[in-house]
């Protein structure tokens, strides 16, 4: 080794070690970035939807229509309130009733209900309904089911389809936008 023959092999081994270490760092960084992105995306999909601010009581009193009172002639005459008199406030509109959850689709049997594609699972019913509405606008027969015993109680399904082939065709169309969709 004193004549210099061992130096090229050592240099090649060092360069190879550097390249391997660099590839490992790049792969680990890419996988970590992907996992971190999925984590934040999933967290964002579970955030509650912002609610509309309730109108202020003064505005409600100003917007309320005048109350009709009978006059001496029997006709209804709009009433005007005196200054300082308590005003009747309009009741805020009640939110629409929640949609009833349909029965869960059959998860893989061609018998009673056919085949369905699970597109998503959510902890928030609002997010599940949002996805189902999006799928319906795109022409898919989407529905939300509730599974209380699950960690993600709201599942979005497309289907049911009478045959596995039809469900697989729907899955093929869904995969580009929802890569986690599957037929159970």
C-alpha positions as CSV (number, residue, x, y, z in Angstrom):
1,X,0.0,0.0,0.0
2,X,2.9,2.3,0.3
3,X,3.2,2.4,-3.5
4,X,-0.2,4.1,-3.9
5,X,-2.3,1.2,-5.3
6,X,-4.9,1.3,-2.4
7,X,-5.9,4.9,-2.8
8,X,-8.2,4.6,-5.9
9,X,-10.2,1.8,-4.2
10,X,-10.6,3.8,-1.0
11,X,-11.7,6.9,-3.0
12,X,-14.2,4.9,-4.9
13,X,-15.6,3.4,-1.7
14,X,-15.8,6.9,-0.1
15,X,-17.7,8.3,-3.2
16,X,-20.1,5.3,-3.2
17,X,-20.8,5.8,0.5
18,X,-21.5,9.5,-0.1
19,X,-23.9,8.7,-3.0
20,X,-25.7,6.0,-0.9
21,X,-26.0,8.4,2.1
22,X,-27.3,11.2,-0.2
23,X,-30.0,8.9,-1.7
24,X,-31.1,7.7,1.7
25,X,-31.4,11.4,2.9
26,X,-33.4,12.3,-0.2
27,X,-35.8,9.3,0.2
28,X,-36.3,9.8,3.9
29,X,-36.9,13.5,3.3
30,X,-39.4,12.8,0.5
31,X,-41.3,10.2,2.6
32,X,-41.3,12.5,5.6
33,X,-42.6,15.4,3.5
34,X,-45.3,13.2,2.1
35,X,-46.4,11.9,5.5
36,X,-46.4,15.5,6.9
37,X,-48.5,16.7,3.9
38,X,-51.0,13.9,4.4
39,X,-51.2,14.6,8.1
40,X,-52.0,18.3,7.6
41,X,-54.4,17.5,4.7
42,X,-56.3,15.0,6.8
43,X,-56.4,17.5,9.7
44,X,-57.8,20.3,7.4
45,X,-60.5,18.0,6.0
46,X,-61.7,17.4,9.6
47,X,-62.0,21.1,10.6
48,X,-65.5,22.3,11.4
49,X,-67.0,24.4,8.7
50,X,-67.3,28.1,9.7
51,X,-70.9,29.1,10.7
52,X,-72.6,32.2,9.7
53,X,-72.5,34.9,12.4
54,X,-75.8,35.4,14.2
55,X,-77.4,38.8,13.4
56,X,-77.2,41.4,16.2
57,X,-80.4,41.9,18.2
58,X,-80.7,45.6,17.2
59,X,-80.6,44.6,13.5
60,X,-83.3,42.0,14.1
61,X,-85.6,44.6,15.6
62,X,-85.0,46.9,12.7
63,X,-85.6,44.2,10.1
64,X,-88.7,42.8,11.7
65,X,-91.9,43.7,9.8
66,X,-94.4,45.9,11.5
67,X,-97.1,44.1,13.5
68,X,-100.6,44.6,12.3
69,X,-103.3,45.7,14.9
70,X,-107.0,46.0,14.3
71,X,-108.4,49.5,13.9
72,X,-111.8,50.8,14.9
73,X,-113.1,50.1,11.4
74,X,-112.0,46.5,11.6
75,X,-109.1,46.9,9.1
76,X,-105.6,45.8,10.0
77,X,-103.3,48.9,10.4
78,X,-99.5,48.6,10.7
79,X,-98.4,49.3,14.3
80,X,-95.5,51.7,15.0
81,X,-93.7,51.2,18.3
82,X,-93.0,54.1,20.7
83,X,-89.5,55.1,21.4
84,X,-88.0,53.0,24.2
85,X,-90.7,50.3,24.1
86,X,-89.3,46.8,24.0
87,X,-89.3,45.4,20.5
88,X,-90.2,41.9,19.5
89,X,-87.2,40.3,17.9
90,X,-87.5,37.9,15.0
91,X,-86.7,34.3,15.8
92,X,-83.5,33.2,14.0
93,X,-84.3,30.6,11.3
94,X,-83.7,27.1,12.5
95,X,-81.0,25.1,10.6
96,X,-82.4,22.6,8.1
97,X,-82.8,19.1,9.6
98,X,-79.9,16.8,9.2
99,X,-80.2,14.4,6.3
100,X,-81.0,10.9,7.5
101,X,-78.2,8.4,6.9
102,X,-79.2,5.7,4.5
103,X,-78.5,2.1,5.4
104,X,-74.9,1.0,4.8
105,X,-74.4,-0.4,1.3
106,X,-73.4,-4.0,1.0
107,X,-69.7,-4.2,1.1
108,X,-68.9,-6.9,-1.4
109,X,-71.8,-9.2,-2.0
110,X,-73.7,-9.2,-5.2
111,X,-76.9,-10.1,-3.3
112,X,-79.0,-7.5,-1.5
113,X,-77.5,-4.2,-2.6
114,X,-74.7,-5.0,-4.9
115,X,-71.2,-3.6,-4.9
116,X,-70.2,-0.1,-3.6
117,X,-67.0,2.0,-3.7
118,X,-65.8,3.6,-0.5
119,X,-64.5,7.0,-1.4
120,X,-63.8,8.6,2.0
121,X,-64.1,8.3,5.7
122,X,-64.4,11.4,8.0
123,X,-64.7,12.4,11.6
124,X,-66.9,15.3,10.6
125,X,-70.4,14.8,9.1
126,X,-70.1,18.2,7.3
127,X,-67.0,17.1,5.5
128,X,-68.6,13.8,4.5
129,X,-71.7,15.6,3.2
130,X,-69.5,18.0,1.2
131,X,-67.7,15.1,-0.5
132,X,-71.0,13.3,-1.2
133,X,-72.5,16.5,-2.7
134,X,-69.4,16.9,-4.9
135,X,-69.7,13.3,-6.1
136,X,-73.4,13.7,-6.8
137,X,-72.7,16.9,-8.9
138,X,-70.3,14.8,-10.9
139,X,-73.0,12.2,-11.6
140,X,-72.1,9.5,-9.0
141,X,-74.8,7.9,-6.8
142,X,-73.1,9.0,-3.5
143,X,-74.4,8.5,0.0
144,X,-73.0,9.0,3.6
145,X,-73.3,6.3,6.2
146,X,-72.7,6.5,9.9
147,X,-70.7,3.8,11.7
148,X,-70.7,4.8,15.4
149,X,-68.2,2.0,16.4
150,X,-65.6,3.3,13.9
151,X,-62.9,5.8,14.6
152,X,-64.1,7.7,11.5
153,X,-67.9,7.5,11.8
154,X,-68.9,9.1,8.5
155,X,-68.2,7.1,5.4
156,X,-68.9,8.2,1.8
157,X,-70.0,5.5,-0.6
158,X,-70.7,5.5,-4.3
159,X,-73.1,2.9,-5.5
160,X,-74.5,0.3,-5.1
161,X,-73.9,-1.3,-8.5
162,X,-75.4,-4.6,-9.5
163,X,-72.1,-6.2,-10.6
164,X,-68.5,-6.0,-9.5
165,X,-67.5,-4.9,-13.0
166,X,-69.7,-1.8,-12.8
167,X,-68.3,-1.0,-9.4
168,X,-64.8,-1.4,-10.8
169,X,-65.6,0.9,-13.7
170,X,-66.8,3.6,-11.2
171,X,-63.6,3.0,-9.2
172,X,-61.5,3.6,-12.3
173,X,-63.2,6.9,-12.8
174,X,-62.9,7.9,-9.2
175,X,-59.2,7.0,-8.7
176,X,-57.6,10.0,-10.4
177,X,-59.2,12.5,-8.0
178,X,-59.7,10.2,-4.9
179,X,-56.7,7.7,-5.0
180,X,-57.8,6.1,-1.7
181,X,-61.1,4.9,-3.0
182,X,-61.6,1.2,-2.9
183,X,-64.1,-1.7,-3.2
184,X,-64.3,-3.6,0.0
